[in-house]
Amino acid sequence: MVRHKACIVHRDVKPANVLIRQDGSVKLADFGIARFEGDPTLTEAGALIGTPAFMAPEQIRGLESSPATDLWGLGITLLYAVEERPAFGGPTPTAAMAAVLTDPPHSPERATAPLGPLLVSLLAQRP
């Protein structure tokens, strides 16, 4: 992601923020909650920022976001695009966040190599 070269962490990578242009290029939109990596002044410590079903485990735990947070969002977004269903869900946002922390994402059934292994790697539990 080009924005990581500038040390910007988006923190809300999800399908609604991915725009596909007429020429086929892909753009990431809505940098409303983005921040510079390592800048603690933009968010209160422990605050939950993001969209529950697409939040990385570290976001749910209230830890600092990093480029790895956006890579998780990319993985969850790609899995959603390929499988046409969320990787984690629940009847409430709290249930979706609990599922992210306790359940593995469903295996990519439609994703063929090399996308399948890439998705598994992007969605590995970290930090």
C-alpha positions in Angstrom: 0.0 0.0 0.0 1.5 3.3 -1.1 0.3 5.2 1.9 2.5 3.0 4.2 5.5 4.5 2.5 4.3 7.8 4.0 3.8 6.1 7.3 0.0 6.6 7.2 -2.1 3.9 8.8 -5.7 3.9 7.3 -7.3 1.9 10.2 -10.6 1.2 8.3 -9.8 -0.8 5.2 -13.1 -2.4 4.2 -15.1 -3.0 1.0 -17.0 0.3 1.3 -13.7 2.2 1.3 -12.3 0.4 -1.8 -13.1 2.2 -5.1 -12.6 0.7 -8.5 -12.1 3.3 -11.2 -13.3 2.9 -14.8 -9.7 2.1 -15.9 -9.6 -0.8 -13.4 -7.3 0.9 -11.0 -8.1 0.6 -7.3 -8.1 3.4 -4.8 -8.5 3.4 -1.1 -10.9 6.1 0.2 -12.0 7.7 3.5 -8.9 8.6 5.4 -11.1 10.1 8.1 -9.6 8.0 10.9 -6.2 7.5 9.4 -3.1 8.6 11.4 0.6 8.8 11.0 2.3 5.7 12.3 3.4 6.2 15.9 1.4 9.4 16.4 -0.6 8.9 19.6 -2.3 12.3 19.5 -5.0 11.4 17.0 -6.8 8.8 19.1 -7.4 8.4 22.8 -5.6 5.4 24.2 -7.8 2.3 24.2 -10.4 3.8 21.9 -12.0 1.5 19.4 -11.7 2.8 15.9 -12.9 1.1 12.8 -15.7 -1.1 11.5 -16.3 -4.1 13.8 -16.4 -7.0 11.3 -13.3 -5.6 9.6 -11.3 -4.6 12.6 -7.9 -6.2 13.2 -7.4 -8.0 16.5 -5.1 -5.3 17.8 -7.7 -2.7 17.1 -10.3 -4.6 19.1 -7.8 -5.0 22.0 -7.2 -1.2 22.0 -3.6 -1.6 21.0 -1.7 0.7 18.6 -2.5 0.3 14.9 0.3 -0.3 12.4 0.6 -1.2 8.7 -0.1 -4.7 9.8 -3.6 -3.5 10.8 -4.2 -2.3 7.3 -2.9 -5.6 5.9 -5.5 -7.4 8.0 -8.1 -5.1 6.6 -6.9 -5.9 3.1 -7.1 -9.6 3.8 -10.6 -9.5 5.3 -11.7 -7.3 2.4 -10.3 -9.6 -0.3 -11.8 -12.6 1.5 -15.2 -10.8 1.5 -14.9 -10.0 -2.2 -14.0 -13.6 -3.2 -16.3 -15.4 -0.9 -19.2 -12.9 -1.0 -19.7 -13.2 2.8 -18.0 -11.7 5.8 -15.1 -13.7 7.4 -16.5 -12.9 10.9 -20.0 -12.0 11.9 -22.5 -12.0 14.5 -25.9 -10.5 15.4 -24.2 -7.4 16.9 -21.0 -5.5 16.5 -19.8 -6.8 19.8 -20.4 -10.4 18.6 -18.4 -9.7 15.4 -15.5 -8.3 17.4 -15.6 -11.3 19.7 -15.5 -13.6 16.7 -12.4 -11.8 15.3 -10.6 -12.5 18.6 -11.7 -16.1 19.2 -12.6 -17.7 15.9 -10.4 -18.4 12.9 -11.7 -16.8 9.6 -13.4 -19.3 7.4 -11.1 -20.9 4.9 -11.1 -19.3 1.4 -13.1 -21.8 -0.6 -13.2 -20.0 -3.9 -9.7 -18.5 -3.8 -7.3 -20.4 -5.9 -3.5 -20.2 -5.6 -1.8 -17.9 -5.0 -4.7 -15.9 -3.5 -5.8 -18.5 -1.0 -2.4 -18.8 0.8 -2.0 -15.0 0.6 -5.4 -14.5 2.4 -4.4 -17.0 5.1 -1.1 -15.1 5.6 -2.9 -11.7 5.7 -5.3 -13.0 8.3 -2.8 -14.6 10.7 -3.4 -13.4 14.2 -0.9 -10.8 15.1 0.3 -8.6 17.3 
